[in-house]
Amino acid sequence: MRRIKICHVQLLPLLSGVQNMMINLLDYLDRNEYDITVISAPSGPMIEKLHAMCIKHVAFPDLIQKINFHDIRIFFQFYKLFKKEHFDIVHTHSSKTGFIGRIAAKLAGIRIVIHTIHGFPFNEYQSKIVRFFYQNLERIAGVFCDNAVSVNDYERELTIKKKFITKIKIITIYNGIKQLKPIRHINRGELGIPDNHIIIGSVSRFSKPKNIINLISVAINVVSKSNNISFIFVGDGELLEKAKKLIDQSNASQLIHLVGWKSNVAEWYDLFDIVMLYSKWEGLSLTILEAMSMRKPLIVSNVKEIMN
């Protein structure tokens, strides 16, 4: 019997929330019933994970986060691949690939096109013109979409209110995770953190939506006024070097630790006394779910997507 052909379209080949939710979903699919392909930009830990799962990956070298003239070429590359492979389902993620991928898939004759909203490209920190531009792109892409999934009620309700897609085509499915279990316990002495220090930890990308530079500034201010608090930041991203420079300039590197991206996040949550998330906007953060799974107290910013 012919297997159902599914193609998931990602933007970045990272292992942050968007990619991890897709991988969790794919992990539960019966390979005897489903033939799975994932598209993304090249070179990243997500690709290594997919290879370990024996899932086919197609890299598009010109696929980058910012809107650019190469996006026209990407559109035709998507269209050509969709037309060639005759996928039964195309499932897009993220805003840019969600726009290009949905239109290309439907024009290529894909029967079922699904999009998961992990957060919109517009927010209150942008000008009205920018928000208007992105909102109209969502309305256009919505015409080429059979079903949409929101990971929180706020974005589902906003989608209906702004008429990005009709009410009957969108549902809320909250993100979920497997129970985290640390394999080993990290000794705080390995990082030079005294036994009497409270450890405040963060696990997130070093990116603008995560408000990471402001969180680093808060950490610097806290350690300058306290003698028993240390911070640990797990993750990497485009703002990592800026964060390092800010910490070095403040002579706070002994109390604020940037440990990079880690695959064993359970062991780091196990080390934290408190978990902090300072995002400007979100979809439904896995950091919150992971911290709750490890029974850690949370300090989070009051953003609509998290609170709804």
N, C-alpha and C positions, 0 to 999 in steps of 0.2 A: 504494500500500500504506500502511495506517495506521501512523503512527509510534508507538513505545512511549513512553508518557507517564510521566515520572519527576518526582517532587517531592522535593527535598532540604530538610530543616527545620533551620535554624540558629537560634541564640539571638541573638547579637550580630553586627551587620553590620561587623565589623572585618576586618583582614587579618592576623590572627595565625595560629598553626599550624593550628587546626581549620578555619578558613575557607580557608586556602591549600591544604590537602590536598584539600578538596572541589573547589576551582577547578581544581587540577591534574587531578583525575579527570574533571571535566566537559570540560576542554579536549581530551581524547582521544576524546570521544564523537562519533560521526558524526551531524551535525544532520539528515541525510536519514533517519536511522533513529530518532532520539530527539527528543522534544518535552520540553524541560527547564523546570521552574519551581523557584525557590528562595524559601523563606519565611524572614523574620527580622524583628527589630525595625527601625524606620526609621532613616535618616540615618547613613551610615557609608561608608568607602572600599570595602567589599566590594560595595556596591550600584553604585557607579561602575564597578567592575571588571566586574560582571555585565552592565551596560548596554553597555560596550565590547565584550563578547563576544556581544551580542545575545541574552542569556538573560533570560527573564521573571522579574521579582521581585515578590513580594507582601509588603507591609509590614503588620505587626500592631502598632499604636501602643502597646497595653497590655502588650506582651511585654517584661518586664524580668527581670534576673538573679535577684532575690530572690523567694522564695515569697510570694504575696500573694493577696487575694480576687479580683483580676482574672483569676487563672489559671483560674477556673471559666468565665469568659467566653471566655478564649483557647481552652479545650478545645472549646467549642461552635463557635467560629469555625473552628478546625481541622476539626472534624467536618463542618460545613456546606460548607467548601471542598473537602474530600476527596470528599464525596458528590456535589457539583456537577461536579467536574472528572473524576471516574472515572479517577484515576491508576492505572497498572498497577503501579508501584512507589513506595513512600514510604520514603525513607532519612533517618533522623533522626541528629542529632549533638548532643553535649553532654547533660548529665544532665537538666535540667529539660525541655527540648524533647523529649528522648528519652522521658521518662515520659509527658508529655501527648500527644505526637505519635504514639507507638506505639499507645496505647489508642484515641485518636480515629480513627486510620487503620484499625485492624482492625474497630472497631465500624461504621465507614462502609463496610465491605465491600471494602477494598483487598486485592488478592490476595496481594501480596508486601510485607512490612514488614521493613526492615533497619535495624539500629542499629549505629553505630560508637562504640566506647568510647574516648574520648580522655582518660580519667581519670575516676575515680569521685568523687561528691560527698562521700564520707566519707573520713576519714583519721585517723591516730593522734593528731592534735592536738585532736580533738574529744572530747566526753564519750561515754560508752558509750550513753547514751540517744539522742543525736544520731546516732551511728553505726548503732544498731539501727533507728532511724526510716528513714534513707536506704537501708539494706540491704533493708528490707522493701519500700520503694518499687521497688527494682531487681527484686525477685522478682515483684512484681505486674506491672511493665512487661514482664518476660521472658515472661509468659504470652501477651502480645499481639505477640510478635516471632517472625518466621519464621527469621531468621538474624541473627547478630551478628558484628561484626569487632572484634578487639582489636589495637591497634597495638604491643603488646608481650606476651611470653609470661606475665609475672607476672600481669597483669590477666585474661588468658584462664584461667589456672590458678585464680585467685581466684574468678572467675565460676563455674567448675565446682564448686569446693570449697564455695562458699556457696549453690550451687543457684539462682543468678540465672537461668540458662538451661541447658538440657541440653547435654551435651558434643558431641553430634552437630550442634548448630546454631551452634557458634562456632568461628571460625578466627582465627589470627594473620596479619595482613598488615602488615608494617612500613611506616612512612612512607617515602616516597622523594622526592627533589627533582631538578630539572634542574641540570646543571652551572652553577655561578655564574661569570659573567664580568664583571668591572668594565668599564664603558664609559670611565671616566676615572679618574685617580688623584687622590685628595684630598690636597692639600698640608697637612701638619700645621701649617705656618705660618699657615694660614687660621684655626686655632683657638688660635694663640699657644702651641703646644706646641714646646719646643726639640728640636733634632735628636737630642740625646743621651738623650732620655727614652724609656723603655719604655712603650708604650701598652697598657693592659689594657682590653679592650672587652667590652660586653654588648649583646645585641640581644634584647629581651623586653618583654612588657607590664609596666607598673608596677602589679602586682596582688599580692594576698596569696600565692597559690601560688608565685609566682616569688621570694618572700622578698626582694623588692627593697630594702626599708628596711634589713634587716640587711646586705645587700650594700653599700649606700651607707655604712653605719656602718663596715664593714670598709675601704672605700676611704678614708674620712676618716682612719681610724687609720693606714693605710699611708702616705698622703701626708704625714702629720704626722711620720713617722719616716724618710722617704726624700726625697732631693733629685733623683731622676731617674726618677720614675714618675708617669704621668698616667692618668686613667681617662676613658673615653667611654661614655656610656649612650645607646643608640638605642632609642626606644620612647616610648609614652605610656600613660595609663591612670588609674585612679581614685586612685592613690597618687603621682602625679607632683608635685602641689603640696606634699605632705608631704616628698617627697624634696628638692625645691628649697629648702624652708625649712630642712631639716636641713643642707644644704650651705652655705647663706648664713650660718647661725648659727655654723658652724665656720670661716668665712672660707676655704673651700677651693674656691671657684668657678673660680679660675684653673687648678686642677689636676684638677678633676672636672667634666666637661662633659656637660650634658644637652642633646642635640641634637634631641629630639623624634622623632616617627615618620617614617621614611624609606622610600621605595619602592625606592631604589637601594642595597639592603643590601650587595651585592657590593663596592661601592666603600668601604664602611665596614669590612667584614671585611679588605679589602686593606690598610687603614691600620693595623689592629690587629697588635700583636706576639703577644698572648695573648688568648684568648677565655674568658670566665668565665660560668658558669651556676650559680646558688646556690639552686635551687628546693627547696621543701619537698616537693612532689610533682609528678609529671609524667604525661603519656601517653607520647609519644616526641617529644622536643623537636626542632623543626626547626633551632633554633640549633646543636645538636650536629652535625646533618647538614650544615648550611651551612658551619660552621667547618671540618669535615673536607673538604668540597668545595674550600675555599680553602687547604687544607693548613696550617691554623693550629693550634698547640698549645692544648689545652683544660684548664681547671680546672673540675671539676663536682662538685656535691654527690653524696653516695653514697645516692641514693634507689633503691628497689627497681625502680621502673618503668623507669628508665634502664639499670640494671645487668642487667636480665633481658630 
